[in-house]
Amino acid sequence: MSTGLIVLVTTCGILTAFGIFLMLGVLRQLALMQWRLDQLAAVTPSKTNRSGLKVGATAPDFELPDPDGKTIRLCNFADRSVLLVFTQPG
């Protein structure tokens, strides 16, 4: 075998091993992150009705300001289909 071929094969082997090493590290970190998220979800106290309402259940009445500053109450939309989306800004 020529020296160039030996160097090429050796370099490819080293790069492959390094790539596998990096991939295993990334997979390990992802699994560790998922485990931490699972642990955090397990110990975080659930807020009131955090799991949501069942389909067809009546939502509790509340009021919020609209973009113009007027107060809007949920009961203003009685007998109409309403999709409520709650977000936590920030």
N, C-alpha and C positions, 0 to 999 in steps of 0.2 A: 504494500500500500504506500501511496505517496504521502508525504508529510502534510500537504495541503488537505487531503481527504481525511486524515486522522484529526487534524485541527478542526475541520468542518464538523465531523461527527461528534467530537468532544464538545464543541461549542453548542451544537444542537441539543445534545444531552443535558448540558448544564442549563441552557435556556428552558428546556422542557421541565426540568426538575424545579427551577425557580418559579416558572409559571404555575406548576402544581402547588408549590409551597404558598404562593400568593393566593390562589383560589381557595385552598383549604383555610387560610387565615380569614379570608372574606366570608366564607361560609360559616366559620366558627363565630365570627363577630355578629353575623346576621342572626344566628341561632341564639346567641347570648342576648342580643337586643330583643328578640321576640320573647325570650324567657323573662327578661326584665319587665317588658310591657305586660305580660301575663301576670306577673307578681304584683305590679302596680295596680292592675285592674282588680285583682283579688283583694287587696287591702284598702282600696279607695272606697270610702263610704258612699253608698248610693243616695242620690238626691231624691226628693219627693217625685214620684211618678217618672223617674229617669228612664224607665224602660218603655215609656210611652203609653198611650191609651189604646185600648182594643178598638178595632174597626167598628164604627157605629156608636161608640160611647160618646156621651156629651162632655165636651171640654169645659173646664171651669171658666167662669167669666173673668175677664181682665180688661184693662184699658191701657193704651199706649198712645203717645203722640204720633201723628202722621208727619210727613215732611213739611207741611205748612204750619205745624204747631197745634192743630186742632186735636182734641182727644177723641180717639176711636175706641169703641167698646166692642168686644166680641159679640155681645148680645144684639148689636145692630145688624148682624148678618144672620139672624135666626131664620130658619126655614130655607137657607141657601147652602149649597155645598161650598165649603171653605177648606183650603189647604193651608195649614199652619206650618211654618218652617222656623224653628228656633235655632239661632246661631249664637256663638259666644265670640264676640269680636276680640281681636288681639292676638 
